[in-house]
Amino acid sequence: MNRRYAHTALALCTLAFTATMVARLAISPLVPEITMTFAVSNATVGLALSGMWLAYALSQFPSGILGDRYGERTVILVAVGSTAVASAFIAVSPSILGFAVFTVLLGTGAGLHYSVATTFLTRQFDDIGRAIGVHVAGGPLAGLAAPPVAALIGARYGWRAGILLGTAVAVPVFALFARYVRPTTPVRPDQSMRERLALGPLAALLSRPPILYTTALATLGAFTWQATASFLPTFLEIGHGLSGTLSALLFSLYFVVHGGTQPVTGSLSDRLGRDETVVVTMTAGVVGYGSLVVVASRGLGLASTAGAVLLVGVAMSWGAPVQSRFMDLLSDAERGAGFGLVRTVYMVFGASGSVVVGAVSDVTGWEVAFGLLAGVMGLGLTLVVANRALGLGY
């Protein structure tokens, strides 16, 4: 495959990831309006969002298998197309139950993309950390535009119109991907699903100490990411007393930093090492989330809040080095289903971030809820430092 086409494929995979992320992130700045419409608590909406992220997580492993069986291009097109349809259904939800069901369907369809696209891209590039970093940046790219645009649309036309942003973005991306990405040859078109789902080999892969350790790191990162994606705008609006529009703009700032640093941390992990780069991101998380709490409690102002948000953006770029670490540990034959499997595991546990932080905020307030996230980042930092200091070799 020529280099020009490889970069075209990378750009379109990144746009496809952006489309699936726009649909999910458009919900976050609209949470206050959604809770008012359905007369429910933050924890209830958080539960629906956790269901979405859980469904997204559970789709990772079967997506890898489906990619091996039917080809990556087909699976990615299904992911983007189903994202467009599910967003439209969320927008017309008649009740909180319907909202929850359709958000779960959104997570299920959108979740088919990432593992398959990442495996596809690792076959096109030697510097996989950089390629993964660029691809991961598709999520923050969505975060740059989706929250403020959804908030503005929601403020003028209602939250249901804001949700339709997901459909509006996914449809043209689907058309571009279908037009410019060539059909991909299935790696294992004849292997039965029963054989691929055999528990023995799956348990053996997950029980490898380096895989288990990396999965633990990814789980901590995913927990924090899910909670941040779901509730950072609400925390800024309620905990810091900012307007809805300004909170959405700061949420976009978070994603600007998040997106801009993903390729950087991916490249650094190629050159300096995966764990060394993870230390940088986890340290930024401890300081960033801790600063958000201090700023809220002492009323230190917009500049201090923006500085804390910048550090949180750096912290959430943990994905590029950690995911590259997985790829280092998996053979070429294992990367399709294997990467999907570990993503399912760490994202299933990480999906609880939305409901846990939502529930904690209901009981003890937003400052305690976001202080919890600083502690989670601190635990991740401790694991990495202990692994290096004690020479555990994970």
C-alpha beads as a LAMMPS data file, in Angstrom:
LAMMPS data file: protein, C-alpha beads

394 atoms
393 bonds

1 atom types
1 bond types

-500.0 500.0 xlo xhi
-500.0 500.0 ylo yhi
-500.0 500.0 zlo zhi

Masses

1 110.0

Atoms # bond

1 1 1 0.000 0.000 0.000
2 1 1 1.481 3.389 -0.985
3 1 1 2.229 6.088 1.550
4 1 1 -0.263 8.563 0.102
5 1 1 -3.143 6.124 0.436
6 1 1 -2.002 5.200 3.960
7 1 1 -2.283 8.832 5.016
8 1 1 -5.657 9.134 3.282
9 1 1 -6.852 6.090 5.211
10 1 1 -5.507 7.582 8.450
11 1 1 -7.328 10.867 7.804
12 1 1 -10.626 9.148 7.033
13 1 1 -10.384 6.745 9.972
14 1 1 -9.765 9.778 12.178
15 1 1 -12.812 11.546 10.716
16 1 1 -14.902 8.425 11.252
17 1 1 -13.809 8.324 14.887
18 1 1 -14.639 12.027 15.131
19 1 1 -18.160 11.384 13.826
20 1 1 -18.842 8.624 16.353
21 1 1 -17.479 10.833 19.125
22 1 1 -19.459 13.937 18.130
23 1 1 -22.689 12.001 18.580
24 1 1 -21.730 10.938 22.088
25 1 1 -20.193 14.206 23.265
26 1 1 -23.071 16.320 21.994
27 1 1 -25.079 14.917 24.920
28 1 1 -22.789 16.174 27.721
29 1 1 -23.421 19.954 27.551
30 1 1 -27.165 19.260 27.285
31 1 1 -27.367 17.243 30.527
32 1 1 -28.963 20.048 32.624
33 1 1 -31.738 20.515 30.043
34 1 1 -32.253 16.754 29.726
35 1 1 -32.601 16.313 33.494
36 1 1 -35.135 19.158 33.568
37 1 1 -37.155 17.779 30.651
38 1 1 -37.499 14.321 32.159
39 1 1 -37.455 15.529 35.815
40 1 1 -34.671 13.142 36.828
41 1 1 -31.407 13.372 38.824
42 1 1 -27.818 13.630 37.619
43 1 1 -27.324 10.021 38.688
44 1 1 -30.173 8.871 36.413
45 1 1 -28.747 10.596 33.353
46 1 1 -25.292 9.414 34.444
47 1 1 -26.631 5.859 34.500
48 1 1 -27.897 6.251 30.924
49 1 1 -24.529 7.635 29.844
50 1 1 -22.718 4.818 31.636
51 1 1 -24.965 2.416 29.713
52 1 1 -23.880 4.088 26.489
53 1 1 -20.193 3.822 27.364
54 1 1 -20.667 0.251 28.598
55 1 1 -22.291 -0.716 25.300
56 1 1 -19.448 1.056 23.505
57 1 1 -16.978 -0.997 25.526
58 1 1 -18.749 -4.298 24.930
59 1 1 -18.689 -3.674 21.165
60 1 1 -14.891 -3.540 21.065
61 1 1 -14.180 -7.264 21.181
62 1 1 -16.830 -8.449 18.702
63 1 1 -15.831 -5.574 16.411
64 1 1 -12.325 -7.020 16.196
65 1 1 -13.726 -10.430 15.329
66 1 1 -16.119 -8.932 12.774
67 1 1 -13.246 -6.984 11.238
68 1 1 -11.213 -10.165 10.839
69 1 1 -14.198 -11.932 9.298
70 1 1 -15.729 -9.278 7.021
71 1 1 -12.986 -6.690 6.562
72 1 1 -12.322 -3.438 8.419
73 1 1 -13.962 -1.140 5.845
74 1 1 -17.362 -2.824 6.168
75 1 1 -17.350 -2.688 9.963
76 1 1 -16.331 0.980 10.063
77 1 1 -19.116 1.911 7.638
78 1 1 -21.644 0.100 9.832
79 1 1 -20.321 1.992 12.861
80 1 1 -20.659 5.425 11.270
81 1 1 -24.045 4.657 9.690
82 1 1 -25.545 3.333 12.904
83 1 1 -24.237 6.404 14.746
84 1 1 -26.244 8.658 12.426
85 1 1 -29.430 6.642 12.945
86 1 1 -29.099 6.301 16.732
87 1 1 -28.546 10.043 17.192
88 1 1 -31.775 10.737 15.344
89 1 1 -33.646 8.337 17.636
90 1 1 -32.201 9.970 20.782
91 1 1 -33.444 13.344 19.548
92 1 1 -37.036 12.110 19.462
93 1 1 -36.937 10.165 22.747
94 1 1 -40.385 10.370 24.388
95 1 1 -39.166 9.491 27.894
96 1 1 -36.055 8.934 29.984
97 1 1 -36.398 5.220 29.278
98 1 1 -36.388 5.838 25.539
99 1 1 -33.433 8.212 25.966
100 1 1 -31.500 5.520 27.848
101 1 1 -32.292 2.792 25.304
102 1 1 -31.260 4.913 22.337
103 1 1 -28.065 6.101 24.011
104 1 1 -27.146 2.454 24.580
105 1 1 -27.811 1.758 20.892
106 1 1 -25.591 4.714 20.011
107 1 1 -22.790 3.287 22.132
108 1 1 -23.185 -0.146 20.569
109 1 1 -22.903 1.104 16.986
110 1 1 -20.177 3.669 17.619
111 1 1 -18.145 1.063 19.489
112 1 1 -17.643 -0.980 16.343
113 1 1 -15.196 1.567 14.948
114 1 1 -12.142 2.095 17.114
115 1 1 -10.531 -1.331 17.580
116 1 1 -11.030 -2.253 13.935
117 1 1 -9.675 1.059 12.659
118 1 1 -6.652 0.928 14.990
119 1 1 -5.762 -2.583 13.854
120 1 1 -6.188 -1.508 10.224
121 1 1 -3.872 1.473 10.709
122 1 1 -1.128 -0.520 12.440
123 1 1 -0.780 -2.464 9.186
124 1 1 -0.135 0.762 7.285
125 1 1 2.501 2.409 9.500
126 1 1 5.751 1.457 11.236
127 1 1 5.591 4.314 13.771
128 1 1 2.406 3.010 15.327
129 1 1 2.528 5.331 18.353
130 1 1 2.255 8.374 16.114
131 1 1 -0.474 6.802 13.940
132 1 1 -2.492 5.798 16.994
133 1 1 -1.985 9.270 18.448
134 1 1 -3.358 10.924 15.297
135 1 1 -6.305 8.512 15.211
136 1 1 -7.089 9.016 18.893
137 1 1 -7.038 12.772 18.236
138 1 1 -10.282 12.304 16.308
139 1 1 -12.073 12.166 19.649
140 1 1 -10.694 15.466 20.926
141 1 1 -11.360 16.996 17.515
142 1 1 -15.004 16.155 18.114
143 1 1 -14.742 17.646 21.580
144 1 1 -13.463 20.898 20.131
145 1 1 -16.590 21.530 18.102
146 1 1 -19.376 19.334 19.441
147 1 1 -19.968 20.730 22.975
148 1 1 -20.188 24.451 22.141
149 1 1 -22.122 23.853 18.926
150 1 1 -24.537 21.477 20.672
151 1 1 -24.905 23.953 23.553
152 1 1 -25.623 26.848 21.195
153 1 1 -28.130 24.827 19.197
154 1 1 -29.704 23.556 22.394
155 1 1 -29.986 27.051 23.875
156 1 1 -31.785 28.328 20.781
157 1 1 -33.795 25.342 19.560
158 1 1 -33.844 22.912 22.499
159 1 1 -31.689 19.961 23.490
160 1 1 -33.303 17.637 20.946
161 1 1 -31.995 19.790 18.089
162 1 1 -28.561 19.768 19.732
163 1 1 -28.500 15.961 19.724
164 1 1 -29.104 15.936 15.944
165 1 1 -25.597 17.319 15.500
166 1 1 -24.421 13.683 15.646
167 1 1 -26.509 12.753 12.616
168 1 1 -25.469 15.849 10.684
169 1 1 -21.767 14.991 11.053
170 1 1 -21.976 11.209 10.576
171 1 1 -23.813 11.231 7.228
172 1 1 -21.148 13.068 5.141
173 1 1 -18.319 11.153 6.835
174 1 1 -20.032 7.902 5.889
175 1 1 -20.138 9.050 2.258
176 1 1 -16.457 10.084 2.212
177 1 1 -15.287 6.847 3.800
178 1 1 -17.341 4.751 1.379
179 1 1 -15.927 6.715 -1.566
180 1 1 -12.215 6.831 -0.769
181 1 1 -11.318 3.804 1.383
182 1 1 -10.793 0.640 -0.606
183 1 1 -12.444 -2.653 0.365
184 1 1 -10.266 -4.567 2.831
185 1 1 -9.571 -8.278 2.668
186 1 1 -10.790 -10.241 5.722
187 1 1 -7.968 -11.822 7.719
188 1 1 -9.995 -14.818 8.932
189 1 1 -13.107 -15.056 6.756
190 1 1 -13.754 -18.746 7.413
191 1 1 -13.030 -19.092 11.120
192 1 1 -16.204 -19.702 13.113
193 1 1 -17.410 -17.243 15.735
194 1 1 -17.565 -20.075 18.287
195 1 1 -13.872 -20.757 17.800
196 1 1 -12.996 -17.068 18.113
197 1 1 -15.045 -16.805 21.324
198 1 1 -13.493 -19.843 23.028
199 1 1 -12.889 -18.879 26.662
200 1 1 -9.552 -20.650 27.146
201 1 1 -7.447 -18.578 24.716
202 1 1 -9.178 -15.373 25.817
203 1 1 -8.441 -16.010 29.483
204 1 1 -4.848 -16.938 28.647
205 1 1 -4.300 -13.656 26.797
206 1 1 -5.804 -11.529 29.560
207 1 1 -3.880 -13.343 32.293
208 1 1 -0.450 -12.488 30.871
209 1 1 1.100 -10.233 33.553
210 1 1 2.110 -7.398 31.156
211 1 1 -1.361 -7.437 29.540
212 1 1 -3.053 -7.499 32.945
213 1 1 -0.917 -4.605 34.197
214 1 1 -1.536 -2.511 31.073
215 1 1 -5.260 -3.249 31.314
216 1 1 -5.270 -1.932 34.887
217 1 1 -3.630 1.314 33.755
218 1 1 -6.099 1.669 30.897
219 1 1 -9.041 1.025 33.241
220 1 1 -8.020 3.878 35.522
221 1 1 -7.599 6.170 32.548
222 1 1 -10.918 5.134 31.026
223 1 1 -12.804 5.647 34.297
224 1 1 -11.487 9.192 34.503
225 1 1 -12.060 9.924 30.819
226 1 1 -15.670 8.745 30.917
227 1 1 -16.482 10.878 33.941
228 1 1 -14.783 13.916 32.426
229 1 1 -16.552 13.537 29.088
230 1 1 -19.909 13.205 30.836
231 1 1 -19.697 15.860 33.543
232 1 1 -16.886 18.389 33.069
233 1 1 -19.240 21.016 31.534
234 1 1 -21.749 20.486 34.366
235 1 1 -19.017 20.765 37.018
236 1 1 -17.753 23.999 35.465
237 1 1 -21.292 25.405 35.305
238 1 1 -22.461 24.377 38.769
239 1 1 -19.249 23.919 40.745
240 1 1 -17.445 26.968 39.312
241 1 1 -20.510 29.138 38.675
242 1 1 -19.772 29.685 34.985
243 1 1 -22.390 30.144 32.279
244 1 1 -23.440 27.215 30.144
245 1 1 -21.789 28.687 27.048
246 1 1 -18.508 29.462 28.824
247 1 1 -18.478 25.981 30.371
248 1 1 -18.920 24.474 26.922
249 1 1 -16.074 26.617 25.556
250 1 1 -13.763 25.447 28.339
251 1 1 -14.851 21.889 27.584
252 1 1 -13.713 22.565 24.018
253 1 1 -10.410 23.924 25.335
254 1 1 -9.952 20.646 27.164
255 1 1 -10.436 18.782 23.915
256 1 1 -8.122 21.111 21.982
257 1 1 -5.306 20.228 24.379
258 1 1 -6.389 16.598 24.510
259 1 1 -6.344 16.338 20.718
260 1 1 -3.162 18.328 20.215
261 1 1 -1.185 16.284 22.719
262 1 1 -2.312 12.819 21.538
263 1 1 0.037 12.718 18.512
264 1 1 2.764 14.244 20.680
265 1 1 2.459 11.653 23.446
266 1 1 2.233 8.918 20.815
267 1 1 5.462 10.095 19.163
268 1 1 7.164 10.533 22.542
269 1 1 6.225 6.998 23.486
270 1 1 7.863 5.761 20.240
271 1 1 11.076 7.612 21.099
272 1 1 11.314 7.761 24.892
273 1 1 9.257 4.792 26.027
274 1 1 5.636 4.002 26.796
275 1 1 5.855 4.122 30.596
276 1 1 7.878 7.331 30.721
277 1 1 5.177 9.042 28.679
278 1 1 2.382 7.598 30.832
279 1 1 4.075 9.082 33.928
280 1 1 3.817 12.533 32.365
281 1 1 0.101 12.157 31.633
282 1 1 -0.821 10.700 35.022
283 1 1 1.110 13.420 36.856
284 1 1 -0.754 16.057 34.857
285 1 1 -3.996 14.346 35.923
286 1 1 -3.210 14.495 39.635
287 1 1 -2.341 18.197 39.406
288 1 1 -5.119 19.088 36.933
289 1 1 -8.091 17.500 38.694
290 1 1 -6.770 18.591 42.072
291 1 1 -6.490 22.149 40.782
292 1 1 -10.063 22.104 39.484
293 1 1 -11.261 21.274 42.999
294 1 1 -9.085 23.907 44.668
295 1 1 -10.148 26.589 42.188
296 1 1 -13.825 25.760 42.750
297 1 1 -13.522 25.800 46.535
298 1 1 -11.567 29.063 46.704
299 1 1 -13.155 30.894 43.774
300 1 1 -9.801 31.673 42.138
301 1 1 -11.269 32.818 38.846
302 1 1 -11.426 31.991 35.148
303 1 1 -7.678 32.008 34.429
304 1 1 -6.994 29.419 37.138
305 1 1 -9.896 27.305 35.927
306 1 1 -8.563 27.407 32.359
307 1 1 -5.096 26.382 33.570
308 1 1 -6.532 23.387 35.400
309 1 1 -8.525 22.405 32.303
310 1 1 -5.310 22.533 30.232
311 1 1 -3.640 20.048 32.582
312 1 1 -6.669 17.759 32.463
313 1 1 -6.402 17.804 28.657
314 1 1 -2.766 16.685 28.855
315 1 1 -3.708 13.998 31.377
316 1 1 -6.311 12.447 29.118
317 1 1 -3.730 11.914 26.347
318 1 1 -2.768 8.711 28.180
319 1 1 -4.512 6.736 25.427
320 1 1 -1.772 6.936 22.779
321 1 1 1.088 5.510 24.909
322 1 1 -1.071 2.962 26.737
323 1 1 -2.734 1.643 23.564
324 1 1 0.649 1.510 21.822
325 1 1 1.852 -0.530 24.787
326 1 1 -0.890 -3.068 24.090
327 1 1 0.135 -3.287 20.441
328 1 1 3.745 -3.918 21.490
329 1 1 2.568 -6.858 23.582
330 1 1 0.292 -8.424 20.934
331 1 1 1.450 -10.343 17.872
332 1 1 0.179 -9.451 14.389
333 1 1 -2.266 -12.355 14.538
334 1 1 -3.601 -11.255 17.942
335 1 1 -4.052 -7.559 17.273
336 1 1 -7.523 -7.672 15.713
337 1 1 -9.494 -9.607 18.292
338 1 1 -6.875 -9.216 21.044
339 1 1 -6.902 -5.434 21.076
340 1 1 -10.689 -5.460 20.902
341 1 1 -10.776 -7.830 23.873
342 1 1 -8.569 -5.732 26.140
343 1 1 -10.458 -2.574 25.140
344 1 1 -13.727 -4.251 26.062
345 1 1 -12.348 -5.230 29.457
346 1 1 -10.891 -1.885 30.445
347 1 1 -13.765 0.123 29.007
348 1 1 -16.419 -2.016 30.718
349 1 1 -14.892 -1.164 34.079
350 1 1 -14.119 2.384 32.998
351 1 1 -17.718 2.991 31.933
352 1 1 -18.687 3.152 35.602
353 1 1 -16.996 6.547 35.778
354 1 1 -20.133 8.392 34.662
355 1 1 -22.544 6.840 37.145
356 1 1 -20.056 6.846 40.051
357 1 1 -19.157 10.509 39.658
358 1 1 -22.802 11.433 39.039
359 1 1 -23.885 9.624 42.200
360 1 1 -21.055 11.085 44.296
361 1 1 -21.977 14.581 43.097
362 1 1 -25.602 14.035 44.140
363 1 1 -24.574 12.912 47.638
364 1 1 -21.492 14.997 48.487
365 1 1 -21.149 17.657 45.768
366 1 1 -19.072 18.206 42.659
367 1 1 -15.835 19.073 44.453
368 1 1 -15.644 15.670 46.131
369 1 1 -16.630 13.953 42.878
370 1 1 -13.789 15.548 40.926
371 1 1 -11.391 15.079 43.819
372 1 1 -12.044 11.377 43.348
373 1 1 -10.683 11.660 39.801
374 1 1 -7.435 13.172 41.092
375 1 1 -7.122 10.123 43.346
376 1 1 -7.694 7.725 40.444
377 1 1 -4.920 9.420 38.455
378 1 1 -2.693 9.218 41.520
379 1 1 -3.257 5.474 41.721
380 1 1 -2.264 5.075 38.069
381 1 1 0.891 7.115 38.624
382 1 1 1.769 4.967 41.643
383 1 1 1.430 1.764 39.598
384 1 1 3.751 3.003 36.858
385 1 1 6.370 4.348 39.252
386 1 1 6.289 1.129 41.298
387 1 1 6.710 -0.999 38.180
388 1 1 9.789 0.989 37.147
389 1 1 11.303 1.411 40.605
390 1 1 10.892 -2.214 41.656
391 1 1 11.916 -3.642 38.276
392 1 1 8.755 -5.736 38.011
393 1 1 9.085 -5.914 34.233
394 1 1 5.398 -5.452 33.422

Bonds

1 1 1 2
2 1 2 3
3 1 3 4
4 1 4 5
5 1 5 6
6 1 6 7
7 1 7 8
8 1 8 9
9 1 9 10
10 1 10 11
11 1 11 12
12 1 12 13
13 1 13 14
14 1 14 15
15 1 15 16
16 1 16 17
17 1 17 18
18 1 18 19
19 1 19 20
20 1 20 21
21 1 21 22
22 1 22 23
23 1 23 24
24 1 24 25
25 1 25 26
26 1 26 27
27 1 27 28
28 1 28 29
29 1 29 30
30 1 30 31
31 1 31 32
32 1 32 33
33 1 33 34
34 1 34 35
35 1 35 36
36 1 36 37
37 1 37 38
38 1 38 39
39 1 39 40
40 1 40 41
41 1 41 42
42 1 42 43
43 1 43 44
44 1 44 45
45 1 45 46
46 1 46 47
47 1 47 48
48 1 48 49
49 1 49 50
50 1 50 51
51 1 51 52
52 1 52 53
53 1 53 54
54 1 54 55
55 1 55 56
56 1 56 57
57 1 57 58
58 1 58 59
59 1 59 60
60 1 60 61
61 1 61 62
62 1 62 63
63 1 63 64
64 1 64 65
65 1 65 66
66 1 66 67
67 1 67 68
68 1 68 69
69 1 69 70
70 1 70 71
71 1 71 72
72 1 72 73
73 1 73 74
74 1 74 75
75 1 75 76
76 1 76 77
77 1 77 78
78 1 78 79
79 1 79 80
80 1 80 81
81 1 81 82
82 1 82 83
83 1 83 84
84 1 84 85
85 1 85 86
86 1 86 87
87 1 87 88
88 1 88 89
89 1 89 90
90 1 90 91
91 1 91 92
92 1 92 93
93 1 93 94
94 1 94 95
95 1 95 96
96 1 96 97
97 1 97 98
98 1 98 99
99 1 99 100
100 1 100 101
101 1 101 102
102 1 102 103
103 1 103 104
104 1 104 105
105 1 105 106
106 1 106 107
107 1 107 108
108 1 108 109
109 1 109 110
110 1 110 111
111 1 111 112
112 1 112 113
113 1 113 114
114 1 114 115
115 1 115 116
116 1 116 117
117 1 117 118
118 1 118 119
119 1 119 120
120 1 120 121
121 1 121 122
122 1 122 123
123 1 123 124
124 1 124 125
125 1 125 126
126 1 126 127
127 1 127 128
128 1 128 129
129 1 129 130
130 1 130 131
131 1 131 132
132 1 132 133
133 1 133 134
134 1 134 135
135 1 135 136
136 1 136 137
137 1 137 138
138 1 138 139
139 1 139 140
140 1 140 141
141 1 141 142
142 1 142 143
143 1 143 144
144 1 144 145
145 1 145 146
146 1 146 147
147 1 147 148
148 1 148 149
149 1 149 150
150 1 150 151
151 1 151 152
152 1 152 153
153 1 153 154
154 1 154 155
155 1 155 156
156 1 156 157
157 1 157 158
158 1 158 159
159 1 159 160
160 1 160 161
161 1 161 162
162 1 162 163
163 1 163 164
164 1 164 165
165 1 165 166
166 1 166 167
167 1 167 168
168 1 168 169
169 1 169 170
170 1 170 171
171 1 171 172
172 1 172 173
173 1 173 174
174 1 174 175
175 1 175 176
176 1 176 177
177 1 177 178
178 1 178 179
179 1 179 180
180 1 180 181
181 1 181 182
182 1 182 183
183 1 183 184
184 1 184 185
185 1 185 186
186 1 186 187
187 1 187 188
188 1 188 189
189 1 189 190
190 1 190 191
191 1 191 192
192 1 192 193
193 1 193 194
194 1 194 195
195 1 195 196
196 1 196 197
197 1 197 198
198 1 198 199
199 1 199 200
200 1 200 201
201 1 201 202
202 1 202 203
203 1 203 204
204 1 204 205
205 1 205 206
206 1 206 207
207 1 207 208
208 1 208 209
209 1 209 210
210 1 210 211
211 1 211 212
212 1 212 213
213 1 213 214
214 1 214 215
215 1 215 216
216 1 216 217
217 1 217 218
218 1 218 219
219 1 219 220
220 1 220 221
221 1 221 222
222 1 222 223
223 1 223 224
224 1 224 225
225 1 225 226
226 1 226 227
227 1 227 228
228 1 228 229
229 1 229 230
230 1 230 231
231 1 231 232
232 1 232 233
233 1 233 234
234 1 234 235
235 1 235 236
236 1 236 237
237 1 237 238
238 1 238 239
239 1 239 240
240 1 240 241
241 1 241 242
242 1 242 243
243 1 243 244
244 1 244 245
245 1 245 246
246 1 246 247
247 1 247 248
248 1 248 249
249 1 249 250
250 1 250 251
251 1 251 252
252 1 252 253
253 1 253 254
254 1 254 255
255 1 255 256
256 1 256 257
257 1 257 258
258 1 258 259
259 1 259 260
260 1 260 261
261 1 261 262
262 1 262 263
263 1 263 264
264 1 264 265
265 1 265 266
266 1 266 267
267 1 267 268
268 1 268 269
269 1 269 270
270 1 270 271
271 1 271 272
272 1 272 273
273 1 273 274
274 1 274 275
275 1 275 276
276 1 276 277
277 1 277 278
278 1 278 279
279 1 279 280
280 1 280 281
281 1 281 282
282 1 282 283
283 1 283 284
284 1 284 285
285 1 285 286
286 1 286 287
287 1 287 288
288 1 288 289
289 1 289 290
290 1 290 291
291 1 291 292
292 1 292 293
293 1 293 294
294 1 294 295
295 1 295 296
296 1 296 297
297 1 297 298
298 1 298 299
299 1 299 300
300 1 300 301
301 1 301 302
302 1 302 303
303 1 303 304
304 1 304 305
305 1 305 306
306 1 306 307
307 1 307 308
308 1 308 309
309 1 309 310
310 1 310 311
311 1 311 312
312 1 312 313
313 1 313 314
314 1 314 315
315 1 315 316
316 1 316 317
317 1 317 318
318 1 318 319
319 1 319 320
320 1 320 321
321 1 321 322
322 1 322 323
323 1 323 324
324 1 324 325
325 1 325 326
326 1 326 327
327 1 327 328
328 1 328 329
329 1 329 330
330 1 330 331
331 1 331 332
332 1 332 333
333 1 333 334
334 1 334 335
335 1 335 336
336 1 336 337
337 1 337 338
338 1 338 339
339 1 339 340
340 1 340 341
341 1 341 342
342 1 342 343
343 1 343 344
344 1 344 345
345 1 345 346
346 1 346 347
347 1 347 348
348 1 348 349
349 1 349 350
350 1 350 351
351 1 351 352
352 1 352 353
353 1 353 354
354 1 354 355
355 1 355 356
356 1 356 357
357 1 357 358
358 1 358 359
359 1 359 360
360 1 360 361
361 1 361 362
362 1 362 363
363 1 363 364
364 1 364 365
365 1 365 366
366 1 366 367
367 1 367 368
368 1 368 369
369 1 369 370
370 1 370 371
371 1 371 372
372 1 372 373
373 1 373 374
374 1 374 375
375 1 375 376
376 1 376 377
377 1 377 378
378 1 378 379
379 1 379 380
380 1 380 381
381 1 381 382
382 1 382 383
383 1 383 384
384 1 384 385
385 1 385 386
386 1 386 387
387 1 387 388
388 1 388 389
389 1 389 390
390 1 390 391
391 1 391 392
392 1 392 393
393 1 393 394
